Amino acid sequence: RSSDLKAIEDASRTAGFHPSGAVVAVGTMTGRWLVLDTETRDLVTVHTDGNEQISVTSFSPDGNYLAIGSHDNFIYVYAVTENGRKYSRVGKCSGHSSFITHLDWALDSSCLATTSGDYEILYWDPSNCKQITSAESVRNMEWATSHCVLGFNVFGIWPLGADGTDINAICRSNDSKLLATADDFGKVHLFSYPCTQPRAPSHKYGGHSSHVTNVAFLHDDSALFSTGGDRKS
């Protein structure tokens, strides 16, 4: 429909579904992000945060927050009500010195973790956007997802001599038994989770002719999908 096409005229960079499945938040290359009804495809709302590309849009597991990670080094947090139809800005998380790359929510939605282009992981309280600096506070945290390429439960994915850019994305299976990685060498690796052994063993799969940009499990873990770089495979 023409109204839908106009709503997403900017090139899209990322998307994240509300836990209810009723809406999806789409981040664009221009700093604009919008929310669409997943059934009707109608535009629910549109916002702009900064003027650089949005790298991640992610709802909290309880559906009460939306976090927007940007290439301007900030994470913008919104309170979400009415089943994903109303958004009010809580604030922005400030502390990273480079663009935001990945984001994970705690299982209880009390905390989010973010990684940046300078290979730093930081933790935040979404209720006030303040950084959580106490290691004790997050050490035993249960995480709803594993997308951040840094952290205790995933540090075994890094091969000897890796420079920090070799792994582009990771994803934990929904049963929390497997961890998939997408790397710069056209390979998808499958590790056991948690992956806490240095240079942990993995199964390696080829097929992409260029770097692998992302990986994701189906909801029932029956399949793993990967996306490639140059050929858009």
N, C-alpha and C positions, 0 to 999 in steps of 0.2 A: 504494500500500500504506500501511496505517495507520502503520507504523513510520517510513516515509519522510516522511510528512506531519508526524509529531511532530518529526522531526529538524530540519525547516526551518520551524518554526512562526513564527519571527521573519521580518519582511519582509526580503527579500534586496536587496542593493544592487549587488553586483559578483560576477563569477565569472572564474576563470582555470584553464585546462587544463594539466595536466602534459604535457611534451613527448611522452611515450609515448601520451597519450590515455587512459590507464587510469583516471585520477581527475580530479576537478574540485574546486577550492577555492572555496567560496561565502562571501562576506562579507555580514553582515547589518547592520541599522540599530542594533543594540544592543551592538556590540563583539564579538559572538560570530562565530566563523567555523568552518566545518565542511568536511570532505572527503568526497566521495561517490564510490563506484565507478560509472564511467560505463556499465557494462553491466548490473549488477544493481541499481543505485541504492541499494545498501546504504551505511550510514554507516560510514566508515572511522575517523574521529576528529572530535572537536569541542574547540575551545579558545575562550577568551575573553581578549582583550587590550584593556584599558580598558573604558569604558562608553559610548563614542560610536560613531557609524556608521563602518563600514569602507568606505573609498572605492575601494580597489584591492587585488586579490589577484593576484600574478604569480609564476609559477615562473621560475627561471633557465633559459636555453637548454639547459644540460647536465642539468637536472632535479635538481640537488643542493641547491637553495635554494628557499624560498618567502618572498616579501616581502609583508607585510601593511601597507598604508598606511591610517592612521586619521585621523579628524577630531580626535583628541586631539594632533595635530602630530607623532606618532611614526611610524616605520616599524619594525615588528617582523620580525625575520629568523629563520627556522627552517632547520636542516639537514634534508634530506630523504633518506631511504634506503628500500630495499625497494620500489623502483618507485612511490614516492608513498604508501606505507602506514605509514611511521614518521616522526615529526617530533620534533625536539629543538630547543629554543630556543637560538639563538646569542646574542641580545641585542636591543637596540632602538637605532635610529639617532635621535639627539637633536640638534637644531640648527635646525629650522624654527620659525618664530614664528606659523605659521598652519596650517590643516588641509591634509593631503596631497591633491593633486588628480590627479596623473598619475605614472606610473613607467615607466622603460625599463631594460632590461638590456643590458650590453655583450655582443657576440656570443660572447666567450670566458667569460662569466659572472663575470669578475673585478671588475666594478663595476656599480653601479646608479645611475641618475639619478632625482631626484624633484623635482616642482614643488609649490608650495603656494599657498594662497589669497591670499598677499600678493605673488605674482608673483616668487618666488625659485626658482632652480634650484640644487640641491646634489647632490654626488656622494659615494658611499659604497663602502667595502670590505665586502662581505657576510661575509667570514670573521671580522671583529671588530667590525663596525658602526661603525667610525671614519670620520669625514668625510675625504674626499680634497680637500685645499685647493690642491694644485698644479695650475695650469692646464695645464702641460706634460704631466701624467700623463693627462689626458683629451682633449687637443686633437685627437689623431689616432685616438681610439678608434672602432672599428667597433661600431655598435649593432644589436642584433637586431631592434628595433622603433623606431618614432618615435611615441610617444604624448604626450611632454612638449611643451607648447605654446611653450616657450622653448628657445633653443639656436641655435648658429651655423647649422645646416643647415635651420632652419625659420623664421628671423626674418623672412623675406620675406612670410610669410602675414598679417602685421598691417597693416591699412589705416591710412591717415592719420587721426589723431585717435582711434584705438582706446584704450579705457581699461583694457584687461587682462581684462575680463570678456566681451568680445564674441565670443571664440572658445572654445567649450566643449570641443571634442575634436578630435584630429587622428589620422590613420592613414596610414602609408606602405604602398604596395603591396608585395607580396612580391618582385617583381622590382626593387624600389628605384628605379623610374622615376617614380612618381606620388605625390603627397601630397594627401590629401583633408582638408577641414576642415568642422566643423559650427559654425554661428554662431547668434547670438541673434536674427537677423533672418529665420529660416526658410529659410536658404540653405545649400546644400552647394557648396563651391568645390573645384576640381581644379587643382592646381599641378604643375609639373615638380619633380622631386626630384633633387638638393638644392635647397632654395628659399632662396637666399642673397642675392638681389637685393632691396633695399628696395622694399616695396609691389609685389611681383612680379605679373605678369599671371596671370589664371586664367580657367577656364571656370566659370560660375555656373549653378546649377540650383535651381529652386524646387519647390514641392509641399507642403511643410509649412506649416501655418497658424500655427504658433507656433515657438518656438526649437527648434533641432536639438540633441539631447543627445549623440549619439554617431554615429560612422561606423566601418565595418569592411569590409575586402576579403575575399572568399572566398579560400581557400587557393591557387587557381589564377588569381586576379585577374580572373576572368570576370565578376564582378559586384561592385558596391559597395552595401552596405546602410547606411541611416541610420534613426535613431530620433528621434521628435519628442517635444515636451513635453506640452502640455495634453491633446491628444487621444490620446496613447499610440499614435501611428501609427508 
